[in-house]
Amino acid sequence: MTDTLFLTSDDVAGLATPAEYVDAVREGYQQRGTGAPAEPRSKLVREEPSGMLTGYAAILPDSGVMGAYTYTAGFGAEDAWFVLSLFDADSGEPLALFDGASLNPFKTGATGAVGVDALAREDATTLAVIGSGAQARGQLRATATVRDLTEVRVYSPTVENREAFAADFDAELAADVRAVGSSTDAVAGADIVITATRASEPVFDGDVLEPGTHVTAMGQYGTDGRELDTTTIERATYVPDLRERATHDAGAFLAALEDGAVGEDHVHADLGEVVAGIEPGRTSAEELTVFDSGGTGVETVAAAGLLYERAREAGLGTEISFAPASEALTGD
């Protein structure tokens, strides 16, 4: 038998800052860039009751951890449920089991920030955020740790939501944060654009983007939805989180491919290759860059490893026991 920690959302709340999540996720993608195993998500769909079962995994050898994120959405409960399992990458033993929903905006926001740090201009100060939910909040908090933002413009269709978002972050950040009345108002002249929506159609016109803009799109990961239009993909140096995901479930890239605007060779590199220095990121101040972040096991395992160590240090979590197969299968 081996003891494993069960960690609830309350257990992991506040264990790491946005900057610490960013550092952990950057290290994870550094390892991915030099060969750490990770694959795009797998997704199973049931029609009645309507729902999705999906997940992804990664091994981070240098961090000594590996794991998988599995979650459901829809079905009879009409909600989402997240389970994260973490294992020792050397022994294979289970280390922790997480109620994984609460860390989602933190690890996903950190991934977006790593993309911004790798691809946006170093002098970028103006940010547009399309979306005002938990993921948009996570993206902004993490991005504010890698660039000195002076102005943030937020747009989402519901006036109350965007105004509440702006008010909260105007008090939290040094930047001037304000709500605007359209996505065009948000995007025009921005140095960095972040989309964090559930939209199935493009949320802004790619012709509005100024040369030198960086775009992070993280709200869609399916073949039938996209946040970015073909113009944006065609104009940009395109970097997904994983190369394989571009033609697997990156809806904006697949739409541009179907339109004939780009070929599969339009994928410049994946994030790990850029972070590890295998491929260059931005090469000029005028270059338009896109980071397509659909979610991978890399950031999930990296964040879980950080939280597991912090929880152990703090004496948090509940110990549960797992039997190795050699015992469980034989009853010895």
TIVOSE-225176 format. One line per 4 residues: number of its first residue (from 0); their letters; for each residue x, y, z of C-alpha. Coordinates in Angstrom, 1 decimal, padded with zeros to 4 digits, always signed. Example, Ala and Ser with C-alpha at 12.3 -4.5 7.8 and 13.67 -1.06 7.14 Angstrom:
2
0> AS> +012.3 -004.5 +007.8; +013.7 -001.1 +007.1 .
END
This chain:
332
0> MTDT> +000.0 +000.0 +000.0; +001.1 +003.6 -000.6; -000.3 +006.8 +001.0; -001.7 +009.3 -001.5 .
4> LFLT> -003.0 +012.8 -000.7; -006.5 +013.8 -001.6; -006.6 +017.6 -002.1; -009.8 +019.5 -002.2 .
8> SDDV> -010.3 +023.0 -003.8; -010.1 +024.5 -000.3; -006.8 +022.7 +000.4; -005.1 +024.2 -002.6 .
12> AGLA> -006.6 +027.7 -002.5; -003.9 +030.3 -002.1; -001.0 +027.8 -002.1; +000.7 +029.6 -005.0 .
16> TPAE> +000.7 +033.1 -006.5; +000.0 +033.8 -010.2; +003.7 +034.4 -010.8; +004.6 +031.0 -009.2 .
20> YVDA> +002.1 +029.3 -011.4; +003.7 +031.0 -014.4; +007.2 +029.8 -013.4; +006.1 +026.3 -012.9 .
24> VREG> +004.3 +026.1 -016.2; +007.2 +027.7 -018.1; +009.4 +025.0 -016.7; +006.9 +022.4 -017.8 .
28> YQQR> +007.0 +023.7 -021.4; +010.7 +023.9 -021.3; +010.7 +020.2 -020.7; +008.2 +019.6 -023.4 .
32> GTGA> +010.4 +021.5 -025.8; +013.2 +019.1 -025.1; +011.1 +015.9 -025.5; +008.8 +015.4 -022.5 .
36> PAEP> +005.9 +013.3 -023.6; +002.4 +015.0 -024.0; -000.4 +014.4 -026.4; -003.5 +016.4 -027.4 .
40> RSKL> -006.7 +015.8 -025.5; -009.0 +012.9 -026.2; -012.7 +013.6 -026.2; -015.7 +011.3 -026.1 .
44> VREE> -019.2 +012.7 -026.6; -022.6 +011.2 -025.7; -025.7 +012.5 -027.4; -028.4 +011.6 -024.8 .
48> PSGM> -028.0 +012.8 -022.2; -025.7 +015.3 -024.0; -022.2 +015.5 -022.5; -018.5 +015.2 -023.0 .
52> LTGY> -015.8 +013.2 -021.3; -012.3 +014.5 -022.0; -008.8 +014.5 -020.7; -005.1 +014.7 -021.4 .
56> AAIL> -001.8 +013.6 -019.8; +001.9 +014.5 -019.7; +005.2 +013.3 -018.1; +007.6 +015.9 -016.8 .
60> PDSG> +010.8 +013.9 -016.1; +012.9 +016.8 -014.7; +010.1 +017.7 -012.3; +009.7 +014.1 -011.2 .
64> VMGA> +005.9 +014.1 -011.8; +003.4 +012.9 -014.4; -000.3 +012.8 -014.4; -003.7 +013.2 -016.2 .
68> YTYT> -006.6 +015.6 -016.1; -010.0 +014.0 -016.7; -013.3 +015.9 -016.7; -016.9 +015.8 -017.7 .
72> AGFG> -019.3 +018.5 -018.8; -023.0 +018.3 -019.4; -024.8 +014.9 -019.0; -027.6 +014.7 -016.5 .
76> AEDA> -026.0 +017.0 -013.9; -025.5 +019.7 -016.5; -022.3 +020.8 -014.8; -018.6 +020.1 -015.1 .
80> WFVL> -016.5 +017.8 -012.8; -012.6 +017.8 -012.8; -010.3 +015.0 -011.5; -006.5 +015.4 -011.6 .
84> SLFD> -004.3 +012.5 -010.7; -000.5 +013.0 -010.0; +002.1 +010.3 -010.0; +005.8 +010.0 -009.3 .
88> ADSG> +007.6 +010.0 -012.6; +010.3 +007.7 -011.3; +008.5 +005.1 -009.2; +005.1 +005.4 -010.9 .
92> EPLA> +003.4 +005.6 -007.5; +000.4 +007.8 -007.0; +001.2 +011.0 -005.2; -002.1 +013.0 -005.1 .
96> LFDG> -005.6 +013.1 -006.3; -007.1 +016.6 -006.8; -010.6 +018.0 -007.0; -009.2 +019.8 -010.0 .
100> ASLN> -011.7 +022.5 -011.0; -010.4 +025.4 -008.9; -006.9 +025.3 -010.2; -008.1 +025.5 -013.8 .
104> PFKT> -008.0 +029.3 -014.3; -004.6 +029.5 -012.6; -002.8 +026.9 -014.7; -004.5 +028.0 -017.9 .
108> GATG> -003.8 +031.7 -017.1; -000.2 +030.8 -016.5; +000.0 +029.1 -019.9; -001.3 +032.2 -021.5 .
112> AVGV> +001.2 +034.3 -019.7; +004.1 +032.0 -020.8; +002.8 +032.5 -024.4; +002.7 +036.3 -023.9 .
116> DALA> +006.2 +036.3 -022.4; +007.6 +034.2 -025.3; +005.8 +036.0 -028.1; +004.6 +039.5 -027.2 .
120> REDA> +006.8 +042.5 -027.6; +008.8 +043.3 -024.5; +007.5 +046.8 -024.5; +003.8 +045.7 -024.7 .
124> TTLA> +001.7 +047.7 -022.2; -001.8 +047.8 -023.6; -004.0 +044.7 -023.2; -007.5 +043.8 -024.7 .
128> VIGS> -009.5 +041.1 -023.0; -012.5 +039.6 -024.7; -014.5 +037.7 -022.1; -015.1 +038.4 -018.4 .
132> GAQA> -015.5 +035.0 -016.7; -013.1 +033.0 -014.5; -010.8 +032.1 -017.3; -010.5 +035.7 -018.4 .
136> RGQL> -009.7 +036.7 -014.9; -007.0 +034.0 -014.7; -005.4 +035.2 -017.9; -005.3 +038.8 -016.8 .
140> RATA> -003.8 +038.1 -013.4; -001.1 +035.9 -014.9; -000.3 +038.2 -017.8; +000.2 +041.1 -015.4 .
144> TVRD> +003.1 +039.2 -013.9; +005.1 +039.1 -017.2; +004.4 +042.6 -018.7; +004.1 +046.0 -017.2 .
148> LTEV> +000.5 +046.8 -018.2; -000.7 +050.4 -018.2; -004.0 +050.0 -019.9; -006.5 +047.1 -020.0 .
152> RVYS> -009.7 +047.2 -022.0; -012.3 +044.5 -021.5; -015.3 +043.6 -023.6; -018.0 +040.9 -023.1 .
156> PTVE> -021.5 +041.1 -024.4; -023.2 +041.5 -021.0; -022.6 +045.1 -019.7; -022.9 +044.2 -016.0 .
160> NREA> -020.2 +041.5 -016.4; -017.6 +043.6 -018.2; -018.2 +046.5 -015.8; -017.8 +044.3 -012.8 .
164> FAAD> -014.6 +042.8 -014.2; -013.2 +046.2 -015.0; -014.0 +047.5 -011.5; -012.4 +044.6 -009.8 .
168> FDAE> -009.2 +044.7 -011.7; -008.9 +048.5 -011.7; -008.7 +048.2 -007.9; -006.4 +045.2 -008.1 .
172> LAAD> -003.8 +046.2 -010.7; -001.7 +049.2 -011.3; -003.0 +049.5 -014.8; -006.1 +051.5 -015.8 .
176> VRAV> -008.8 +048.9 -016.4; -012.0 +049.9 -018.2; -014.9 +048.3 -019.9; -015.6 +049.1 -023.6 .
180> GSST> -018.7 +048.7 -025.8; -017.4 +046.4 -028.5; -014.6 +044.0 -029.3; -013.3 +046.4 -031.9 .
184> DAVA> -013.0 +049.1 -029.2; -011.0 +046.7 -027.1; -008.7 +045.3 -029.8; -007.9 +048.4 -031.8 .
188> GADI> -004.4 +049.6 -031.0; -003.8 +046.9 -028.3; -000.3 +045.4 -027.9; -001.8 +042.1 -026.5 .
192> VITA> -005.2 +040.6 -027.2; -006.6 +037.7 -025.1; -009.8 +035.9 -026.0; -011.4 +033.8 -023.2 .
196> TRAS> -014.9 +033.1 -024.4; -017.4 +030.4 -025.3; -018.0 +031.9 -028.7; -018.3 +029.5 -031.7 .
200> EPVF> -017.6 +032.3 -034.2; -014.7 +034.8 -034.4; -015.0 +037.5 -031.7; -013.2 +040.3 -033.6 .
204> DGDV> -012.1 +041.2 -037.2; -008.5 +040.3 -037.8; -008.0 +043.4 -040.0; -008.3 +045.5 -036.9 .
208> LEPG> -005.1 +044.1 -035.4; -002.1 +046.4 -035.6; +001.3 +045.1 -036.8; +003.2 +043.9 -033.7 .
212> THVT> +000.2 +042.7 -031.8; +000.2 +039.4 -029.9; -003.0 +037.4 -029.6; -003.6 +034.6 -027.1 .
216> AMGQ> -006.8 +032.5 -027.9; -007.8 +030.1 -025.1; -011.6 +029.8 -025.1; -012.2 +027.1 -027.8 .
220> YGTD> -010.7 +023.7 -028.3; -012.9 +021.9 -030.8; -013.3 +021.4 -034.5; -016.6 +023.2 -034.6 .
224> GREL> -015.8 +026.5 -032.8; -013.3 +029.3 -033.0; -012.5 +032.7 -031.5; -010.2 +033.9 -034.3 .
228> DTTT> -011.0 +034.5 -037.9; -009.0 +033.2 -040.9; -007.5 +036.7 -041.5; -005.9 +036.6 -038.0 .
232> IERA> -004.5 +033.1 -038.5; -003.2 +033.9 -042.0; -001.5 +037.2 -040.9; +000.2 +035.7 -037.9 .
236> TYVP> +003.2 +033.6 -036.8; +001.1 +030.8 -035.4; +002.2 +028.9 -032.3; -000.1 +026.3 -030.6 .
240> DLRE> +000.5 +024.7 -027.2; +001.2 +021.4 -029.0; +002.0 +021.0 -032.7; -000.2 +018.0 -033.0 .
244> RATH> -003.2 +020.0 -031.6; -003.3 +022.4 -034.6; -004.8 +019.8 -036.8; -006.5 +017.9 -034.0 .
248> DAGA> -008.9 +020.3 -032.4; -007.7 +023.9 -033.0; -010.9 +025.2 -034.6; -009.5 +028.5 -035.8 .
252> FLAA> -006.5 +026.9 -037.5; -008.6 +024.2 -039.0; -011.0 +026.8 -040.5; -008.1 +028.7 -042.0 .
256> LEDG> -006.8 +025.4 -043.4; -010.2 +024.6 -044.9; -010.5 +028.1 -046.4; -007.2 +027.4 -048.2 .
260> AVGE> -005.6 +030.5 -046.5; -002.8 +028.4 -044.9; -001.2 +025.0 -045.1; -000.2 +022.7 -042.3 .
264> DHVH> +003.3 +024.2 -042.5; +001.9 +027.5 -041.3; +002.5 +026.1 -037.7; +005.7 +028.0 -036.8 .
268> ADLG> +006.5 +026.0 -033.7; +004.8 +024.9 -030.5; +005.1 +026.7 -027.2; +007.6 +024.2 -025.8 .
272> EVVA> +009.9 +024.6 -028.8; +009.9 +028.4 -028.4; +010.4 +028.3 -024.6; +013.2 +025.8 -024.9 .
276> GIEP> +014.9 +027.9 -027.6; +014.5 +025.2 -030.2; +012.6 +027.6 -032.5; +012.6 +031.4 -032.4 .
280> GRTS> +009.6 +033.3 -031.1; +009.0 +036.8 -032.2; +011.7 +038.0 -034.7; +010.5 +041.6 -035.3 .
284> AEEL> +008.6 +044.4 -033.7; +006.1 +044.4 -036.6; +005.3 +040.7 -036.5; +001.8 +039.6 -035.6 .
288> TVFD> +001.9 +036.5 -033.3; -000.8 +034.1 -032.2; -000.6 +031.6 -029.3; -003.4 +029.0 -029.5 .
292> SGGT> -003.9 +027.6 -026.1; -006.4 +024.8 -025.9; -005.2 +023.0 -022.8; -002.6 +020.3 -022.3 .
296> GVET> -001.3 +018.0 -019.7; +001.9 +020.0 -019.5; +000.5 +023.0 -017.6; -001.8 +020.8 -015.6 .
300> VAAA> +000.9 +018.4 -014.3; +003.3 +021.3 -013.8; +000.8 +023.2 -011.6; -000.2 +020.0 -009.8 .
304> GLLY> +003.4 +019.3 -008.9; +003.8 +022.7 -007.4; +000.6 +022.5 -005.4; +001.4 +019.0 -004.2 .
308> ERAR> +004.8 +020.1 -002.7; +003.2 +023.2 -001.1; +000.4 +021.0 +000.4; +002.8 +018.6 +001.8 .
312> EAGL> +004.9 +021.4 +003.4; +001.7 +022.9 +004.9; +000.3 +019.5 +006.1; -002.8 +019.8 +004.0 .
316> GTEI> -004.9 +017.1 +002.4; -006.3 +013.8 +003.5; -004.3 +010.6 +003.1; -005.9 +007.8 +001.2 .
320> SFAP> -004.3 +004.4 +000.4; -003.7 +002.7 -002.9; -002.7 -000.9 -003.3; -000.2 -001.8 -006.0 .
324> ASEA> -001.4 -004.1 -008.7; +000.8 -006.9 -007.4; -001.2 -006.9 -004.2; -004.7 -006.0 -005.5 .
328> LTGD> -004.7 -008.6 -008.2; -003.6 -011.4 -006.1; -005.2 -010.5 -002.8; -001.9 -011.0 -001.0 .
END
